[in-house]
Amino acid sequence: QVQLVESGGGLVQAGGSLRLSCAASGTILSINNMGWYRQAPGKQREFVAVISRGSATNYKDSVKGRFTISRDNAKNTVYLQMNSLEPKDTAVYYCNAQTTVNMYWGQGTQVAVSS
């Protein structure tokens, strides 16, 4: 089992920045990819960014150049640095960890961007 705890959400004005953190515990050696998803009110959860154990990354097109995902394997933590935030980025952000057989989710952290 893997447990994920997110932190770092909040309210920010458009153009501002936030950094989300997600700390993993449990059977962490089984984790391959870690990533971030988000869910806005009335919408489905969507992919934002992913990073492999070897630090290869992939991003949703609309966040490329603004968001950066990184991973500290020594601290079992994944980060999402979000710059140039826009109101459309408002959502609950969920951390995700994938093993070869399971996918785990954190409880979510709210990000609100005011115009």
C-alpha positions as CSV (number, residue, x, y, z in Angstrom):
1,Q,0.0,0.0,0.0
2,V,1.0,3.6,-0.7
3,Q,-0.3,6.6,1.1
4,L,-0.1,10.1,-0.4
5,V,-0.4,13.4,1.4
6,E,-0.6,16.7,-0.6
7,S,0.0,20.2,0.6
8,G,0.6,23.6,-0.8
9,G,-2.8,24.6,-2.3
10,G,-4.4,27.9,-1.7
11,L,-5.8,31.1,-3.2
12,V,-3.7,33.2,-5.5
13,Q,-4.3,36.0,-8.0
14,A,-3.9,35.4,-11.7
15,G,-0.3,35.5,-12.7
16,G,0.9,34.2,-9.3
17,S,2.6,31.0,-8.3
18,L,2.1,28.1,-6.0
19,R,4.1,24.9,-5.3
20,L,2.3,21.7,-4.5
21,S,4.0,18.9,-2.6
22,C,3.0,15.2,-2.3
23,A,4.7,13.0,0.2
24,A,4.5,9.3,-0.3
25,S,4.8,6.6,2.4
26,G,4.3,2.9,2.6
27,T,5.6,0.5,0.0
28,I,7.3,3.4,-1.8
29,L,9.9,1.2,-3.6
30,S,7.1,-0.1,-5.7
31,I,6.3,3.3,-7.2
32,N,7.1,3.9,-10.8
33,N,5.4,7.1,-12.1
34,M,4.1,9.9,-9.9
35,G,1.9,12.6,-11.2
36,W,-0.7,15.3,-10.7
37,Y,-4.4,15.4,-11.9
38,R,-7.0,18.0,-11.3
39,Q,-10.8,18.3,-11.1
40,A,-12.6,21.5,-11.6
41,P,-16.2,21.9,-10.4
42,G,-18.6,20.1,-12.7
43,K,-15.8,18.5,-14.8
44,Q,-14.0,15.2,-14.9
45,R,-10.7,14.7,-13.4
46,E,-7.9,15.4,-15.9
47,F,-4.2,14.7,-16.3
48,V,-1.8,17.6,-15.5
49,A,1.7,16.2,-15.4
50,V,3.7,13.0,-14.7
51,I,7.2,12.1,-13.9
52,S,8.9,8.7,-14.1
53,R,11.3,7.2,-11.6
54,G,14.0,8.2,-14.0
55,S,12.6,11.8,-14.1
56,A,11.2,11.7,-17.6
57,T,8.2,14.2,-17.7
58,N,5.1,14.8,-19.6
59,Y,2.5,17.6,-19.4
60,K,-1.0,18.6,-20.4
61,D,-0.6,20.9,-23.3
62,S,-2.2,23.9,-21.6
63,V,0.3,23.9,-18.7
64,K,3.5,23.4,-20.7
65,G,5.9,26.2,-20.0
66,R,4.0,27.3,-16.9
67,F,4.1,24.1,-14.6
68,T,7.1,22.1,-13.7
69,I,6.9,18.6,-12.1
70,S,9.9,17.3,-10.1
71,R,10.7,14.5,-7.9
72,D,13.0,13.9,-4.9
73,N,13.3,10.2,-4.5
74,A,15.3,10.5,-1.3
75,K,12.4,12.3,0.3
76,N,9.7,10.3,-1.5
77,T,8.1,13.5,-2.6
78,V,6.9,14.9,-5.9
79,Y,6.4,18.6,-6.5
80,L,4.3,20.7,-8.9
81,Q,5.6,24.2,-9.4
82,M,2.8,26.3,-10.9
83,N,3.7,29.7,-12.4
84,S,1.6,32.2,-14.4
85,L,-1.5,30.8,-12.9
86,E,-4.8,31.5,-14.6
87,P,-8.4,31.3,-13.4
88,K,-8.9,28.2,-15.5
89,D,-6.3,26.4,-13.4
90,T,-8.8,26.5,-10.4
91,A,-9.4,23.0,-9.3
92,V,-8.8,20.3,-6.7
93,Y,-5.3,18.9,-7.5
94,Y,-4.7,15.2,-6.7
95,C,-1.4,13.5,-6.4
96,N,-1.1,10.1,-8.1
97,A,1.3,7.2,-7.7
98,Q,1.5,4.2,-10.0
99,T,3.0,0.8,-9.3
100,T,2.9,-2.1,-11.7
101,V,-0.4,-3.3,-10.3
102,N,-2.1,-0.4,-8.6
103,M,-2.8,3.3,-8.8
104,Y,-3.0,5.4,-5.6
105,W,-4.5,8.8,-5.0
106,G,-4.1,11.5,-2.4
107,Q,-7.0,13.4,-0.7
108,G,-6.6,16.5,-2.9
109,T,-5.6,20.1,-2.3
110,Q,-7.6,23.1,-3.5
111,V,-6.1,25.6,-5.8
112,A,-8.1,28.8,-6.5
113,V,-7.0,31.5,-8.9
114,S,-8.8,34.8,-8.9
115,S,-8.9,37.1,-11.8
